[in-house]
Amino acid sequence: MRTTTTAPETVAELIARQWGDHRPGLMYEDGERHVLTRHRNAREAAARAALLVDLMPAGAEPHLGVLLDNTPEFPCWLGAAALAGAAVAGINPTRRGPELARDILHTDCRLLITEPAHLPLLRGLDLPGVRVLVTGTEEYEALLAPYAAAKPGEAALRAPAPGSRLLLYFTSGSTGAPKAAVCSQGRLAAAGASLARQFSVGPDDVHYVCMPLFHGNAVIADWLPALVGGAAVALRRRFSASAFLDDVQAYGATYFTYVGRAIQYLLATEPRPDDRSHRLRLGFGTEAGAVDAARFAERFGVRLVEGYGATEGGASVQRTPDTPPGALGRAGAGDDLAVVDPQTGAECPAAVLDGDGRLLNGSAAIGELVNRGRSLFEGYWRNPDAEADRTRDGWYWTGDLFFRDAAGFLYFAGRTDDRLRVDSENLAAAVIENILARWPDAAAVAVYGVPDEVAGDQVMAALSLRDGAVFSPEAFEAFLSRQPDLGTKMAPRYVRIVPEMPVTATNKIHRVALRRTGFRCADPVWHRSPAGGYTRLSGPALTALLARYETQGRLDLLQR
C-alpha cells in the first residue's frame, strides 16, 4: 500500500494513490451489499480511461456526459476522466426532452454514459455525434474487457494538470437554462484537501453519499474529501429518508452531506429507539436551518455543520470555532466578502440581532454577497454573458442573499431570486422560512412571492404538516404574533397546505412550480386579511380576489 502526505495537485493523483491499497474503498447495494477496494477503484478508473481515449473522436473536446444514478459506475467515470485529462458533465435525470438534449449538446459531450433505467429519457432525442454507452449490458462489458489490465497513467487524451477541466457541473438556477460551471482538477483537489483537513477525515471514516453525484455537493464535499483522507465511500442510488438510518448503520458511516430539504425529510420520519445507534459524527451541507439542525442533533446525536462555497468557486465562507449559532462563518483566507445592495453597490449596514439571534433590521441588512478580492471562479462553459454578469464591476456576485453581524460573521438569507418586494420593502424568503420553521406543526416550509393585486408582491407560504397535525388558522395566527423578529410585512398573506413539498432532484424546494401555481391550486389555501386572521380562500372569496386583480390589470401576472 502506497501512502503519502503531500498535498494533491490533481484529482488524477488522488485516483492513482489508491493503486495497491486494498482497504475498503467503495460500498454499494444492488440487491446485496458489495465492497470494492481502493485498488479496485483505481483499476476500474484506469480501464475506463483507456476506453475513453480510444473512443473519443480526434479533435473533439474531451467531454463525456454521465447520466446515472449514484451507481459505482459514476465515481469510476469521474476517476477515468481525471486520469485521461477529460471532463465530466453531470446530466440531471429529472430533465426531459429538449432541455435534456440541450444539456448534453451544450457541453459538447461526444460520449454519454447511462444505464438501462434512463434509456427511456433519451428516446426520440436528436443527439448528433453523441455515442451512448449503457452500463450493465453485455455490449458495455465487452467494450471494457480489453482494458482490464490498464494502470493509472498509461492512457490520457491530455496530460492531467492542475488547470485541466474535470467537471462541467450545471448550477441549479431557478430561471433560464442551467449554466455549466467549469471546475479544474487543481481547484477540486484543493477543495477536497481543505475539507479533509477541516473535518479530520481519515482511513477509519466512511462517507455516505446520498446526494446525487450529478450535483457538485456530493462530489466536492463528500467524494473528494474521502479520496484525500483515504476514507471509504458508501453509495445510495437515490436519497431515501426512510432508508437513511438503516444505511448509515449497515455501512458504519461517519459523515454525510446534504442540501435543500433533506434534513427536514429525515426529521419527518418516525422516531426509532435506535436513532442514536450509529457511527455518524458529522453532517455537512446547506439550508438545514438553525431550528432543524438543533432538532437533528437532539434526535440523532449528530452535529450538522452548515457551509458555503458555490460550485463556481467564486466565494467561500469559513467556519471558525467561535462562529455563533445560525452563522456560517467569516470570509475565507484571501477573500474580501461584502454584503451590498445590488441596486447601488453600497455596503449594507450590520445586522441588529436580539438576544436569541433573531434579525431585527432585515430590510436594511440583507443584501447580495460579493467577493471584491481574488476569485477562484473559472467561468461557465460557452456562456460569456453569464460570466460577465457574475463578474461585473470587477467583483464576483454570488447571487445569494446574506447579512453580516457587527463581528463580521455571515448569515445566509436565500437566493436573490427569492427576494420579495412587499409594500416597497425588500424581504428575503429564507429569513421568513426560518421563522415559520419554529412552528411545531410544520414538517417543511417554503416561502415565495406572488403578485399583489395592486403593486409588488405578497408573501405566500407552503406548509407541509407533521403526521397527525391539522392546520388551525387561529393557532397559526397566534404563533405569528409571538415571533418578535417577524416584521409587519413578513406574515404570509397566503398559506397553502401541501401533502408533501415539491422538490428538485437535489432536494431543493421547487419554487418555480410553487410560484407558477400561486394560490390557484387544488390544495387548501388560507388568506390573511390586512387586519389579521386567516379565512379559507375558495368559492366566492377566490372569485372576488381575482376580480380585484382584473380591475387593476394584473390578472395576467398570476401566470408568471
PyMOL commands that set and color helices and strands:
alter all, ss='L'
color gray80, all
select helices_A, chain A and resi 11-16+38-55+73-84+97-106+116-122+138-147+185-198+216-229+241-251+262-267+290-300+362-365+384-390+392-394+416-418+429-436+473-481+511-517+540-551+555-559
alter helices_A, ss='H'
color red, helices_A
select strands_A, chain A and resi 24-29+33-37+63-67+87-90+111-114+131-134+165-170+180-184+206-209+232-235+255-258+282-285+303-306+308-309+316-318+330-331+337-340+367-371+396-404+410-415+419-422+425-428+442-451+457-465+494-497+525-528+534-536
alter strands_A, ss='S'
color yellow, strands_A
deselect
rebuild
show_as cartoon
